[in-house]
Amino acid sequence: MCGIVGIVDIEASREPDRELLRRMNAVQHHRGPDEYSEYFEPGVALGHRRLSIIDLASGQQPMFNEDGSIAIVYNGEIYNYQAIARELLAAGHKFRTHCDTEVIVHAWEEWGQDCVTRFNGMFAFALWDRNQRTLFLGRDRLGKKPLYYVLLPGGHVAFASELKSIVVIPSLPRDLDEQAVEDYFAFGYIPDPKAIYRSVRKLPPAHTLRIRAGTPMAVPREYWDVRFEPRDDRSEAQLHEELLGRLRTATQIRLMSEVPLGAFLSGGVDSSAVVAMMAGGDSHAVNTCSIAFKDPSFDESEYAERVAQQYHTNHHVDMVDKDDFDLLDTLAGCYDEPFADSSAIPTYRVCQLARRHVTVALSGDGGDEVFAGYRRYRWHMKEEMVRAMMPGALRRPLFRGLGALYPKLDWAPRILRAKATLQGIARDSVQAYFHSVTLTTDAQRQALFAQPFRQRLAGYNAIGVFRDHARRGNHADALSLVQYLDFKTYLPGDILTKVDRASMAHSLEVRCPLLDYTLVEWAAGVPSRYKLRGGEGKLLFKRALEPHLPREILYRNKMGFAVPIGSWLRGPLRERTRTSLLEGVLPKTGIFAPKTVAMMVEEHQTGRRDFAAPLWSLLMFEAFLRKVTQP
């Protein structure tokens, strides 16, 4: 696992700024502490930081083809690289190393931009072809590895694994993207392809970008998408057998490593399943890592311990105080953009623990998206049943009217918030799901933003992100629609971003068997009734695993990495919240309405309303602003 940077002159072949490239490379030292290197030729500067995992002796980058005309810097792992190498050898290509990086170089020579369709893995790479004067960027199908890029004034393209490497470029326009700000306060993260700066973009998952010198800037090209096309020709028993076979394969191919390897083990279904597959195929004890909370209402460690005992793992546990909010500023430095998922705190801690014992860790990320495990899917499908029974012309006015009569209970559990349910039924499916996952309502964002900023938004609403994906996507029913939306937004924008930055901050590589694209494709072909039935999510996955895990692991209520931000903001973070949000850099931006921010702080801290989500989002936004405005 590594970090990559580069600057390519697409208008001429001017001498590259070597010192600038070295600064860009240096600020992502954490992504690759083992080795670093740079390469320069007229019009091209490439940099690489290496975390050595495979072919420790000869995997240095940039790497070249035989005549040196093609250079690559690469971050990730191609798990099927040996099979591809055999195919390329048969076609006449010569290899000097035994690492997956060189496979990408020769695959480009053989198949051009379609080479990415051959790769099974997680990757972000930049390839320079001197003969074609072409820069080729590629990112993996699910978005596990990040890649930012920018067209700079003067005709240079810069790219990097993390935004912090691009921000050191003096000529970078630093105007905030108003739409990205709206997206952030809706979702808690900034969905691809936007970045917090208007000039910068993220290469979306499953996309490539081919830039040829002397031609206009190209647009990214999609090479894969998850397609929900259910097949109804298999029994449930057959599906169980197929699922376990694919899960074993996806896990086993991710065990290749020349450095210590282990797994995260939370005690939930997904991480426990990965550990079961690892232990079942290896004669050596698996290294497992989990964190425990002193507060039992947040602690899952006893369940992790049961799985560890069942599979005789070398289990490591760290006790974490639930009031671990001192990481707030550290996280702002890790993520480079505003990022409001508070579970980034325990994720950071479990990566910190794991790195003390291993260099590579397998995780259970992706199980909820692939097999429909989120609780919000169940609520959505219940609302969808009502929407399906009534035509919209009747349903919308009826349920809007009923919702207007019902008291607003933001503080109450979802089951008691009938107003939200009634309003959800009044909306169409995309609207309903958008409002079930957003951190703030449309009305809250409207009130939160100052009038001049709202005018600059020109009517833009973050729901447009969902609308665009829903229009382009392939989904068979209401459940696959919301799964698809999460595959395009929440998974790459939140879950995988959170894990990538937290792990790489500790120079730890994380691999996700449940996000093997062939497993994702297979699961998308399973009818929805096998995934969610009778209020039980991830049903097929759980039943297939019954021979391998106890029922108390498979069927207990989901906990997740929750942290008590509501009580923090009223207690130990009380003064910081007031100071950070009512004074300092935040009010000076002109983005926010001071009276609304003050009202939210006062109402939350007196206990009259629950504004935990918007206030935490504001705190993380303020921490980001301080990071970028510090000299």
LUMGU-230678 format. One record per residue (C-alpha): z, x, y. Coordinates in steps of 0.02 Angstrom, whole numbers, plus 50000, padded with zeros to 5 digits. Last residue first. Layout:
# residues N
ZXY/...
//
This chain:
# residues 631
504175001451470/504844985151396/503694970551432/502994969051255/504684969351167/505494958051296/504124945151273/504324945351084/506204942551099/505864927951217/504664920251091/505974922550954/507274913851061/506054899951107/505654896650925/507524896350887/507734883551027/506284872850964/506974872450786/508824870250827/508564855750949/509774844050862/510484831750988/512204826951056/513084842150981/513634849551148/512634865251111/511074855451066/511064844151219/511434858551338/510124870451267/508804856851256/509174851051434/509054868851502/507364871251417/506744854651485/507344858651661/506544875851658/504804869051612/504004883151515/502434893751530/502754900851704/503184917451622/504664920751737/505794908051649/505694918251487/505934935751560/507774934851609/508794918951634/508894901651556/508244905751381/509004922851351/510654919851441/510974902651368/510484907551192/511454923851202/512984914151253/512924902151106/512324914450975/514024915350887/514304896550895/513164882350952/511544892150923/512254899250761/512704881650702/510904875750713/510234892250645/511134890150479/509984900650367/508934893750224/508094905350098/507574891649976/508704878649900/507684868349775/508654855649675/508884859849492/507484856349368/506844873149309/508404883849324/509584870949249/508254867449118/508424885349054/506874896649058/505584902548930/505234887948814/505314875948963/504014886049061/502544874549027/503604859849079/504054867849245/502274872549291/501594855449245/502944846749348/502774857049507/503534842449602/504584828849524/504594812549626/503914802549482/502424814049462/501784829049558/500804842849471/500114834049317/499624818749419/498634830149536/497274833549408/497094852149363/495534860549434/496474867749583/497644875849456/496174885549380/495574891449550/497324897249597/497514906249430/495854915049460/496424919449636/498004927949576/499234919949694/500554916349563/500544934849519/501114940049694/501294958749726/502484966649853/502354984949907/503894992249992/503835004250138/505404996250214/504534988350364/503114985750239/504174973150144/504714962950296/502974963350374/502054958350215/503344945450161/503364935850325/501474936750344/501264930150167/502394915150195/501954911050376/500134912550426/499384915950254/500314901950161/500624890150307/498824889250369/497324888850250/498264886850085/499444874550170/497984863650225/497274864250049/498914858549974/498934844350101/497194838750049/497544841649863/498924828749874/497884815749967/496424816949846/494974827849787/494954841449918/493534852649975/493804859150149/492744859550306/493384843950392/495184846450332/495154864250399/494564858950572/495764844250581/497244854950531/496954867750670/496554853450790/498314847150762/498824861350877/498334850851029/497124856151168/497094844251316/496534857151443/497804870151384/497694877551558/498304860851629/499804861351514/500204878651582/500164872351762/501304857651714/502644868051630/502744866951441/504294860051357/503964841751399/502254841451315/502944852051174/504344839551145/503154824751155/501964832351027/503454834850912/504204851750877/504404862050718/502824854650643/502754851250456/502944832250447/501944829350606/500444838550537/500594829150372/500534812350459/499104817250573/498074823450426/498424807950322/498094795150461/499564789250565/500524772850557/501364778150395/502064793350484/502764782650625/503694772250499/504344787650411/504904795950573/505804780050627/506554778250454/507544794150477/508864790450347/507944798550200/507504813450309/509334817950337/510004813250509/510044823250671/508354817350732/508934799250716/507804789150833/508304770850829/507044758650752/506104746450865/504724758750911/504454762750728/504174744450688/502854743350823/502004759150767/502074752450590/501184736250632/499954743450759/499334756850638/499354746950476/498244732450527/496734742050594/497104755950469/496814744750319/498364742650211/498744747650031/498164765750045/499304769250192/500784762850091/500394774549945/500084788650069/501854787050136/502524790449961/501264804749942/501834812850103/503654811650056/503314820149889/502254833749971/503684837050095/504774841849949/503664856949917/503204860749737/501354856749729/500774869049592/499774881549695/500664879049861/502414878949789/502064893649674/501354904649811/502694918049820/503564921949656/503744940549690/503314956949606/504094972649680/503354990049702/504285005349770/505885002149672/507785004449681/508285006649863/506694997749914/507314981849831/508854980549943/507854982050104/506574969750038/508014957650000/508674960050177/507024957050266/506764941150164/508534935850211/508064936850396/506254930950383/507014914550323/507164910450509/505294906750518/504994907850706/503704921550727/503124926750902/501894941150881/502244959450843/503044954250676/504154969150643/504734972150822/505244953950844/506124955350676/507224969450739/507684959150892/508324944650785/509114955750652/510864953450725/510774935450662/511564939150493/512804924650502/512504920350318/513334936950276/512354945850142/513014952049974/511764963349887/511324961149703/510434972849581/509954967649405/509304979649274/508594965549170/509244959149003/508034944248998/509354930648978/510614940549081/509424942249229/508984923749215/510834919149221/511154931249366/509774923449470/510604906549444/512304913449499/511474921549651/510894905149727/512044905449880/511774895250037/513114881850008/514184895249925/514444904550091/514654922950049/512774924050022/511984933449877/510404943849878/509244947249734/508424962049648/507714964049474/507234979949380/506424975049214/507094982949056/505764992548960/504814985448812/503654975848927/502674959948899/504024946748887/505064954749023/503664953349150/503234935349104/505064930049115/505254939449281/503754930049352/504454913349294/506154917149371/505304921249537/504424904349535/505804893049469/507184898549586/508564910749539/508084922249683/507394936549577/506284949049668/505414960349545/505314978349486/504234994149491/504635012749506/503065023249545/501465026749447/501005008449448/500054995449348/501194980349326/500074968449424/498844966549280/500284960249173/500804946449293/499084938449313/498804939849125/500474931649084/500154917949212/498424914649140/499084912948963/500544902249021/499394890449115/498154888948971/499514884448848/500314871648964/498604864149004/498224862148819/499884853048795/499484841648943/497844837048861/496184843148928/494584834448984/495134827849154/494414841649262/494964841949444/493804848949578/494944855549715/493974870149787/494864885649851/493684895049965/492694911049948/491464922350045/491774916550223/490814926350356/491624932450517/490564931550675/489454945750735/489574955350899/487824957750968/486764971850896/486684990450943/487864995950806/487994983650664/489594973750639/489894965250472/491454954550463/492134948350298/493134932850258/494224926850114/495774926550225/495414925850412/495084941950511/496414941050644/495814940750823/496264949650983/495624946151161/496664930251186/498274939251143/499504929751031/498254930650889/497034917350832/496054917950669/497194913350586/498744902850619/500054908250747/501824905450681/503214892650708/501994878350676/501994867950835/502754880450955/501604893850886/500044883150895/500354879151079/500604897751114/499024901951017/498084889151122/498684897651281/498094914751221/499154927451314/498224939451427/498434957351368/496674964351389/496674980651287/496104995351395/497695005551366/497615004351174/499435004551116/499324985751081/498094988650941/499334998150832/500694985250866/499514971650804/499674977450626/498404982350494/497234988950627/495524986550706/494614992650862/492834988350910/492124998051059/490824991351179/491504996651349/492834983251362/493624981351190/493064970051048/494654967050949/495234967250767/496764962750666/496874964150476/498294957950367/498524959150178/499024944050075/497694932850150/497254921750001/495484928149969/495704946350018/495094953650183/493504963450223/492844973450370/491124981750371/490624993350513/488764997150510/487715011450578/486605008750423/486585027150379/488355029850442/489135016150335/490925013750396/492085003450286/493644994550346/494854987250220/496084973350191/496624970050014/497554959949886/496784958949715/495334952949611/493754960849681/491974956149628/491684943749771/492094957749893/490514967249843/489444953349919/489334963550081/488254976449995/488094975449806/487834993249741/488275004149891/489704992549938/490334993049758/490255012049768/491445012549916/492574998749846/492755008149681/493295023749777/494815014449841/495315008349667/495905025449610/495375036949468/494495049949575/492835059349587/491705045149531/489805045749509/488735029949517/487335027749390/487325009049354/488385011749198/489665020549308/489655005349422/490044993449279/491425004849216/492145005849391/492164986849404/493184985749244/494384999049309/494554990549478/495204974149406/496874974949498/496154979749667/497694984849766/497984984949954/497604993750117/495965002950139/495115015750248/493315018850197/491935031450233/490085030650187/488865044650229/489905058050145/488545062650019/489515057549863/490415042449938/491915044650049/493795041550057/494805040550218/495985042050130/496945051449995/496975044649818/496905061349728/498635066449667/499565049949672/498235040649574/499145023949598/500635019349709/500665031249858/501125023050023/499765030150134/499455029250320/497615029350372/496565032650525/494725030950567/493795036550724/491925033550743/490655035450885/490235053650845/491295058550693/493165058050669/494335055850520/496215054050522/497565056650392/499315051450344/500365053850189/501945047250105/502625036150245/501295022750232/501685005750308/503215012650399/502135025050496/501285010450585/501575017450759/500815034250710/499075027750669/498805020050840/499485035850922/498295046550819/496815035450867/497265037351050/497355056251033/495655057050952/494735047051084/493035045851001/491515055651064/490165043251111/488945036750982/488285021751078/488485002951086/489514999650928/490835013050962/492045011650818/493945012950833/495055013050680/496715009050600/497365006750423/499095004750349/499505007050167/500005000050000/
//
